[in-house]
Amino acid sequence: MPRAPGQIDLAKTQAILDAAAQVFGERGLAASMEEIARRARVSKQTIYNHYGSKPELIRAIVDRRVKEITAPLMLPQAAEHPEEALAAFGRSMLTAVMIPRGTTMLRMTVESAADQPDLARAFFEAGPATSRRRLADFLRMETQNGRLGVEDPELAAEFFASMVIGAHQIAQLLGVVRALDAAEIDRIAREAAHRFMKAYSA
């Protein structure tokens, strides 16, 4: 069966992002584009044709993950059910923090930040900064709709993220505690969403 237009490029894009996430997680931001190309089974020039530079490749990797994490806030029913949307977002965020690949990539990014500040900045701007901004936009919309009373959406977004992530992220990075299971992640996310809604009720 012939492929639809764009299907080949989409497959290559996914292969590049999957390979890059794996290689950066294993070797840090200094990982070579040659190794990424080899694992993705494409040429190095193909990667540059798609992304232009290593910082842009990192942004693409993190942006894909952030879209998955923030998806609950974008659902049609999210606006009318903010507590459920916040709980689902919290689950996605904490799950991303706790999975081994995410932990490894963040650890390597921190270790490489001093030598690769542009790459570390790209990681931060595409990841934590973007997810908080999307949450702030959601809180602003809910306040305009009268369901919440948030005076500073950006600060409130930071509060919610901190409630969910807490010390779990640093403990995971240090490897000093066991990983949270799905039930524990769900309990934390639901409790944070409930407390947050009570604190910011209209």
C-alpha positions as CSV (number, residue, x, y, z in Angstrom):
1,M,0.0,0.0,0.0
2,P,1.5,3.4,-0.9
3,R,2.2,5.8,1.8
4,A,0.2,9.0,2.2
5,P,2.1,12.3,1.7
6,G,4.0,13.3,4.8
7,Q,3.8,9.8,6.3
8,I,7.5,9.1,5.7
9,D,8.5,12.4,7.2
10,L,6.3,11.8,10.3
11,A,7.9,8.4,10.8
12,K,11.4,9.9,10.5
13,T,10.5,12.7,13.0
14,Q,9.3,10.2,15.6
15,A,12.3,8.0,15.1
16,I,14.7,11.0,15.5
17,L,12.9,12.3,18.7
18,D,12.8,8.8,20.2
19,A,16.5,8.2,19.5
20,A,17.5,11.7,20.7
21,A,15.6,11.3,24.0
22,Q,17.3,8.0,24.6
23,V,20.8,9.2,23.7
24,F,20.5,12.4,25.7
25,G,19.2,10.5,28.6
26,E,22.2,8.1,28.5
27,R,25.0,10.6,27.7
28,G,23.7,14.1,28.5
29,L,23.4,17.2,26.4
30,A,26.9,16.7,25.0
31,A,25.8,13.5,23.2
32,S,26.8,13.5,19.5
33,M,24.3,14.1,16.7
34,E,26.1,11.2,14.9
35,E,25.0,8.8,17.6
36,I,21.4,10.1,17.5
37,A,21.4,9.7,13.7
38,R,22.7,6.1,13.9
39,R,20.0,5.0,16.3
40,A,17.3,6.8,14.4
41,R,18.6,5.2,11.2
42,V,18.8,8.5,9.4
43,S,21.6,10.7,8.2
44,K,23.0,13.5,10.4
45,Q,22.0,15.9,7.7
46,T,18.4,14.7,7.9
47,I,18.3,15.7,11.6
48,Y,19.7,19.1,10.8
49,N,17.2,19.5,7.9
50,H,14.4,18.8,10.4
51,Y,15.6,20.8,13.4
52,G,18.5,23.0,12.4
53,S,20.5,22.7,15.6
54,K,20.9,20.7,18.8
55,P,19.0,23.2,20.9
56,E,16.0,23.0,18.5
57,L,16.1,19.2,18.7
58,I,16.0,19.4,22.5
59,R,13.1,21.8,22.4
60,A,11.3,19.4,20.1
61,I,11.8,16.4,22.4
62,V,10.7,18.3,25.5
63,D,7.8,20.0,23.6
64,R,6.4,16.6,22.6
65,R,6.5,15.5,26.3
66,V,4.9,18.8,27.5
67,K,2.0,18.4,25.1
68,E,1.3,15.0,26.6
69,I,1.5,16.3,30.1
70,T,-0.7,19.3,29.5
71,A,-3.2,17.5,27.3
72,P,-5.8,17.2,30.2
73,L,-6.0,21.0,30.3
74,M,-6.9,21.2,26.6
75,L,-9.8,18.7,26.6
76,P,-13.2,20.2,25.8
77,Q,-14.6,19.1,29.2
78,A,-11.7,20.6,31.2
79,A,-13.2,24.1,31.5
80,E,-16.4,22.9,33.1
81,H,-14.6,20.4,35.4
82,P,-11.4,22.2,36.6
83,E,-10.7,20.0,39.6
84,E,-10.7,16.8,37.5
85,A,-8.6,18.6,34.8
86,L,-6.1,19.7,37.4
87,A,-5.9,16.2,38.9
88,A,-5.3,14.6,35.5
89,F,-2.6,17.2,34.8
90,G,-1.0,16.5,38.1
91,R,-1.0,12.8,37.4
92,S,0.7,13.4,34.0
93,M,3.2,15.8,35.5
94,L,4.2,13.6,38.5
95,T,4.3,10.5,36.3
96,A,6.7,12.3,33.9
97,V,8.9,13.2,36.9
98,M,9.0,9.7,38.2
99,I,9.7,7.7,35.0
100,P,13.3,6.5,34.7
101,R,13.9,8.1,31.2
102,G,12.7,11.5,32.4
103,T,14.7,11.3,35.5
104,T,17.9,10.3,33.7
105,M,17.5,13.1,31.1
106,L,16.9,15.7,33.8
107,R,19.9,14.5,35.8
108,M,22.1,14.6,32.7
109,T,20.8,18.1,31.8
110,V,21.7,19.4,35.3
111,E,25.2,17.8,35.0
112,S,25.7,19.4,31.6
113,A,24.2,22.8,32.4
114,A,27.5,24.6,33.3
115,D,29.2,23.5,30.0
116,Q,26.1,23.6,27.8
117,P,24.0,26.6,29.1
118,D,22.2,27.2,25.8
119,L,21.1,23.6,25.7
120,A,20.0,23.7,29.3
121,R,18.1,26.9,28.7
122,A,16.3,25.2,25.7
123,F,15.4,22.3,28.0
124,F,14.0,24.6,30.7
125,E,12.1,26.9,28.3
126,A,10.4,24.1,26.4
127,G,9.7,22.0,29.5
128,P,9.0,23.5,32.9
129,A,8.4,27.0,31.7
130,T,6.0,26.0,29.0
131,S,4.0,23.6,31.2
132,R,3.6,26.3,33.9
133,R,2.6,28.8,31.3
134,R,-0.1,26.6,29.9
135,L,-1.4,25.9,33.4
136,A,-1.4,29.6,34.1
137,D,-3.5,30.2,31.0
138,F,-6.0,27.6,32.1
139,L,-6.3,29.2,35.6
140,R,-6.7,32.6,34.0
141,M,-9.5,31.2,31.8
142,E,-11.2,29.6,34.7
143,T,-11.0,32.8,36.7
144,Q,-12.6,34.7,33.8
145,N,-15.3,32.1,33.7
146,G,-16.0,32.6,37.4
147,R,-15.1,29.1,38.5
148,L,-11.8,30.2,40.2
149,G,-10.6,33.4,41.8
150,V,-6.9,33.5,40.9
151,E,-5.3,36.9,41.1
152,D,-1.8,35.8,39.9
153,P,-2.1,32.8,37.5
154,E,1.6,32.4,37.1
155,L,2.3,32.3,40.8
156,A,-0.7,29.9,41.4
157,A,0.7,27.6,38.6
158,E,3.9,27.4,40.5
159,F,2.1,26.6,43.7
160,F,0.1,23.8,42.1
161,A,3.2,22.3,40.5
162,S,5.1,22.4,43.8
163,M,2.1,20.8,45.6
164,V,2.2,17.9,43.2
165,I,5.9,17.4,42.7
166,G,7.0,18.3,46.2
167,A,10.2,16.6,47.2
168,H,9.5,13.6,44.9
169,Q,11.5,15.0,42.0
170,I,14.7,15.7,44.0
171,A,14.4,12.3,45.8
172,Q,14.0,10.6,42.5
173,L,17.0,12.4,41.0
174,L,19.1,11.4,44.1
175,G,17.7,7.8,44.0
176,V,17.0,7.9,47.7
177,V,13.4,6.7,47.7
178,R,11.3,4.0,45.9
179,A,9.3,5.1,42.9
180,L,5.7,6.0,43.4
181,D,3.1,3.6,42.0
182,A,0.1,4.7,40.0
183,A,-2.2,4.6,43.0
184,E,0.1,6.9,45.0
185,I,0.5,9.3,42.1
186,D,-3.3,9.4,41.6
187,R,-3.8,10.1,45.4
188,I,-1.2,12.9,45.4
189,A,-2.7,14.6,42.3
190,R,-6.3,14.4,43.5
191,E,-5.4,15.8,46.9
192,A,-3.4,18.6,45.4
193,A,-6.3,19.5,43.0
194,H,-8.8,19.4,45.8
195,R,-6.7,21.6,48.1
196,F,-6.0,24.0,45.3
197,M,-9.6,24.4,44.3
198,K,-10.5,25.1,48.0
199,A,-7.7,27.7,48.2
200,Y,-8.7,29.5,45.0
201,S,-12.5,29.0,44.9
202,A,-14.3,32.0,43.4
